[in-house]
């Protein structure tokens, strides 16, 4: 209980500290999702704390992901006119995104010779953790491993997403938001909210649609991949 | 202080939606997680004005602004796969970086292409 409480407080404190630093410097390498876990892992190993006793407190924060997912209804509702107006564009580009997420992970993973159940754990990594884990179970992956890949995808996405937007001719706010929300789920969406309100709304849409489409398309896609 | 109280109450309201979603998911053996069902429930309630936007707006804004905080414990959890990460970490990074890059390019460019085509056809 005490270890849990200390872990909780330490996580929140380190998060706010890294957020403050990030606001001053805004180097992607200093993103709270990258730097805070590194500091925490270092602290755990210095203090010889097991992950289990850390997570007894850490899971309180993970639990909040549930109402946080519900909270995405608010930007969706506020910007429902975009959803209505651009329904076809959104549906088509998201179907492409979900399909390519499975195919590209599978193809590249096969090239690098990782074991089959690791490949399966990797396929749903573009969507938000609870959905990714559920899909992972359905297709025969290791759900906890999937959770790790989801996080790695989030970190990757918030680093390369803004660079792609900057360097490539992707100018529409809708495209920028869909790119971030499809590529890097909630992490990408928080980055999109940082860029602007409409980008954030598009990314929220993308995150939710990616989750639903992945659930729906995973069984179909698996018949092609195996 | 009043704002903190408002956030707490609104986050509790949002949690009720995810609990309701979990319940529905369990009862009907749905493959969709409770929080996504909760999201749709809240959207429907907002749409039919059963719930006013102002009842959840501040709480939702807070949760979305601090979203990364709730991912941090899971990110720390990667250490459970320390040996996998040491042996295959580089491969995992290569796969994830390349695939995320492809996913982002395909999604971003198809949206951009479709939007431009739509604009052109209007003119």
Boltz contact constraints between the chains, C-beta under 6 A:
constraints:
  - contact:
      token1: [A, 11]
      token2: [B, 72]
      max_distance: 6.0
  - contact:
      token1: [A, 15]
      token2: [B, 69]
      max_distance: 6.0
  - contact:
      token1: [A, 15]
      token2: [B, 72]
      max_distance: 6.0
  - contact:
      token1: [A, 32]
      token2: [B, 68]
      max_distance: 6.0
  - contact:
      token1: [A, 33]
      token2: [B, 68]
      max_distance: 6.0
  - contact:
      token1: [A, 33]
      token2: [B, 71]
      max_distance: 6.0
  - contact:
      token1: [A, 36]
      token2: [B, 72]
      max_distance: 6.0
  - contact:
      token1: [A, 37]
      token2: [B, 72]
      max_distance: 6.0
  - contact:
      token1: [A, 37]
      token2: [B, 75]
      max_distance: 6.0
  - contact:
      token1: [A, 37]
      token2: [B, 76]
      max_distance: 6.0
  - contact:
      token1: [A, 40]
      token2: [B, 76]
      max_distance: 6.0
  - contact:
      token1: [A, 41]
      token2: [B, 76]
      max_distance: 6.0
  - contact:
      token1: [A, 41]
      token2: [B, 79]
      max_distance: 6.0
  - contact:
      token1: [A, 51]
      token2: [B, 79]
      max_distance: 6.0
  - contact:
      token1: [A, 51]
      token2: [B, 80]
      max_distance: 6.0
  - contact:
      token1: [A, 58]
      token2: [B, 73]
      max_distance: 6.0
  - contact:
      token1: [A, 61]
      token2: [B, 70]
      max_distance: 6.0
  - contact:
      token1: [A, 61]
      token2: [B, 73]
      max_distance: 6.0
  - contact:
      token1: [A, 62]
      token2: [B, 73]
      max_distance: 6.0
  - contact:
      token1: [A, 64]
      token2: [B, 70]
      max_distance: 6.0
  - contact:
      token1: [A, 65]
      token2: [B, 70]
      max_distance: 6.0
  - contact:
      token1: [A, 66]
      token2: [B, 18]
      max_distance: 6.0
  - contact:
      token1: [A, 66]
      token2: [B, 35]
      max_distance: 6.0
  - contact:
      token1: [A, 67]
      token2: [B, 11]
      max_distance: 6.0
  - contact:
      token1: [A, 67]
      token2: [B, 14]
      max_distance: 6.0
  - contact:
      token1: [A, 67]
      token2: [B, 15]
      max_distance: 6.0
  - contact:
      token1: [A, 67]
      token2: [B, 18]
      max_distance: 6.0
  - contact:
      token1: [A, 68]
      token2: [B, 63]
      max_distance: 6.0
  - contact:
      token1: [A, 68]
      token2: [B, 67]
      max_distance: 6.0
  - contact:
      token1: [A, 68]
      token2: [B, 70]
      max_distance: 6.0
  - contact:
      token1: [A, 69]
      token2: [B, 35]
      max_distance: 6.0
  - contact:
      token1: [A, 69]
      token2: [B, 39]
      max_distance: 6.0
  - contact:
      token1: [A, 70]
      token2: [B, 14]
      max_distance: 6.0
  - contact:
      token1: [A, 70]
      token2: [B, 17]
      max_distance: 6.0
  - contact:
      token1: [A, 70]
      token2: [B, 18]
      max_distance: 6.0
  - contact:
      token1: [A, 70]
      token2: [B, 35]
      max_distance: 6.0
  - contact:
      token1: [A, 70]
      token2: [B, 38]
      max_distance: 6.0
  - contact:
      token1: [A, 70]
      token2: [B, 39]
      max_distance: 6.0
  - contact:
      token1: [A, 70]
      token2: [B, 42]
      max_distance: 6.0
  - contact:
      token1: [A, 71]
      token2: [B, 14]
      max_distance: 6.0
  - contact:
      token1: [A, 71]
      token2: [B, 60]
      max_distance: 6.0
  - contact:
      token1: [A, 71]
      token2: [B, 63]
      max_distance: 6.0
  - contact:
      token1: [A, 71]
      token2: [B, 64]
      max_distance: 6.0
  - contact:
      token1: [A, 72]
      token2: [B, 39]
      max_distance: 6.0
  - contact:
      token1: [A, 73]
      token2: [B, 39]
      max_distance: 6.0
  - contact:
      token1: [A, 73]
      token2: [B, 42]
      max_distance: 6.0
  - contact:
      token1: [A, 73]
      token2: [B, 43]
      max_distance: 6.0
  - contact:
      token1: [A, 74]
      token2: [B, 60]
      max_distance: 6.0
  - contact:
      token1: [A, 76]
      token2: [B, 43]
      max_distance: 6.0
  - contact:
      token1: [A, 77]
      token2: [B, 43]
      max_distance: 6.0
  - contact:
      token1: [A, 77]
      token2: [B, 46]
      max_distance: 6.0
  - contact:
      token1: [A, 89]
      token2: [B, 111]
      max_distance: 6.0
  - contact:
      token1: [A, 89]
      token2: [B, 114]
      max_distance: 6.0
  - contact:
      token1: [A, 89]
      token2: [B, 115]
      max_distance: 6.0
  - contact:
      token1: [A, 93]
      token2: [B, 107]
      max_distance: 6.0
  - contact:
      token1: [A, 93]
      token2: [B, 110]
      max_distance: 6.0
  - contact:
      token1: [A, 93]
      token2: [B, 111]
      max_distance: 6.0
  - contact:
      token1: [A, 96]
      token2: [B, 106]
      max_distance: 6.0
  - contact:
      token1: [A, 96]
      token2: [B, 110]
      max_distance: 6.0
  - contact:
      token1: [A, 97]
      token2: [B, 103]
      max_distance: 6.0
  - contact:
      token1: [A, 97]
      token2: [B, 106]
      max_distance: 6.0
  - contact:
      token1: [A, 97]
      token2: [B, 107]
      max_distance: 6.0
  - contact:
      token1: [A, 100]
      token2: [B, 102]
      max_distance: 6.0
  - contact:
      token1: [A, 100]
      token2: [B, 103]
      max_distance: 6.0
  - contact:
      token1: [A, 100]
      token2: [B, 106]
      max_distance: 6.0
  - contact:
      token1: [A, 101]
      token2: [B, 103]
      max_distance: 6.0
  - contact:
      token1: [A, 104]
      token2: [B, 99]
      max_distance: 6.0
  - contact:
      token1: [A, 104]
      token2: [B, 102]
      max_distance: 6.0
  - contact:
      token1: [A, 105]
      token2: [B, 99]
      max_distance: 6.0
  - contact:
      token1: [A, 108]
      token2: [B, 95]
      max_distance: 6.0
  - contact:
      token1: [A, 108]
      token2: [B, 98]
      max_distance: 6.0
  - contact:
      token1: [A, 108]
      token2: [B, 99]
      max_distance: 6.0
  - contact:
      token1: [A, 109]
      token2: [B, 95]
      max_distance: 6.0
  - contact:
      token1: [A, 112]
      token2: [B, 91]
      max_distance: 6.0
  - contact:
      token1: [A, 114]
      token2: [B, 91]
      max_distance: 6.0
  - contact:
      token1: [A, 126]
      token2: [B, 103]
      max_distance: 6.0
  - contact:
      token1: [A, 130]
      token2: [B, 33]
      max_distance: 6.0
  - contact:
      token1: [A, 131]
      token2: [B, 33]
      max_distance: 6.0
  - contact:
      token1: [A, 147]
      token2: [B, 74]
      max_distance: 6.0
  - contact:
      token1: [A, 148]
      token2: [B, 78]
      max_distance: 6.0
  - contact:
      token1: [A, 148]
      token2: [B, 81]
      max_distance: 6.0
  - contact:
      token1: [A, 151]
      token2: [B, 74]
      max_distance: 6.0
  - contact:
      token1: [A, 151]
      token2: [B, 75]
      max_distance: 6.0
  - contact:
      token1: [A, 152]
      token2: [B, 96]
      max_distance: 6.0
  - contact:
      token1: [A, 153]
      token2: [B, 96]
      max_distance: 6.0
  - contact:
      token1: [A, 153]
      token2: [B, 100]
      max_distance: 6.0
  - contact:
      token1: [A, 156]
      token2: [B, 96]
      max_distance: 6.0
  - contact:
      token1: [A, 156]
      token2: [B, 97]
      max_distance: 6.0
  - contact:
      token1: [A, 156]
      token2: [B, 100]
      max_distance: 6.0
  - contact:
      token1: [A, 157]
      token2: [B, 100]
      max_distance: 6.0
  - contact:
      token1: [A, 160]
      token2: [B, 101]
      max_distance: 6.0
  - contact:
      token1: [A, 161]
      token2: [B, 104]
      max_distance: 6.0
  - contact:
      token1: [A, 164]
      token2: [B, 104]
      max_distance: 6.0
  - contact:
      token1: [A, 170]
      token2: [B, 108]
      max_distance: 6.0
  - contact:
      token1: [A, 170]
      token2: [B, 112]
      max_distance: 6.0
  - contact:
      token1: [A, 172]
      token2: [B, 112]
      max_distance: 6.0
  - contact:
      token1: [A, 172]
      token2: [B, 115]
      max_distance: 6.0
  - contact:
      token1: [A, 175]
      token2: [B, 108]
      max_distance: 6.0
  - contact:
      token1: [A, 175]
      token2: [B, 111]
      max_distance: 6.0
  - contact:
      token1: [A, 175]
      token2: [B, 112]
      max_distance: 6.0
  - contact:
      token1: [A, 178]
      token2: [B, 107]
      max_distance: 6.0
  - contact:
      token1: [A, 178]
      token2: [B, 111]
      max_distance: 6.0
  - contact:
      token1: [A, 179]
      token2: [B, 104]
      max_distance: 6.0
  - contact:
      token1: [A, 179]
      token2: [B, 107]
      max_distance: 6.0
  - contact:
      token1: [A, 179]
      token2: [B, 108]
      max_distance: 6.0
  - contact:
      token1: [A, 182]
      token2: [B, 107]
      max_distance: 6.0
  - contact:
      token1: [A, 183]
      token2: [B, 100]
      max_distance: 6.0
  - contact:
      token1: [A, 183]
      token2: [B, 103]
      max_distance: 6.0
  - contact:
      token1: [A, 183]
      token2: [B, 104]
      max_distance: 6.0
  - contact:
      token1: [A, 186]
      token2: [B, 67]
      max_distance: 6.0
  - contact:
      token1: [A, 190]
      token2: [B, 67]
      max_distance: 6.0
  - contact:
      token1: [A, 190]
      token2: [B, 68]
      max_distance: 6.0
  - contact:
      token1: [A, 211]
      token2: [B, 36]
      max_distance: 6.0
  - contact:
      token1: [A, 215]
      token2: [B, 31]
      max_distance: 6.0
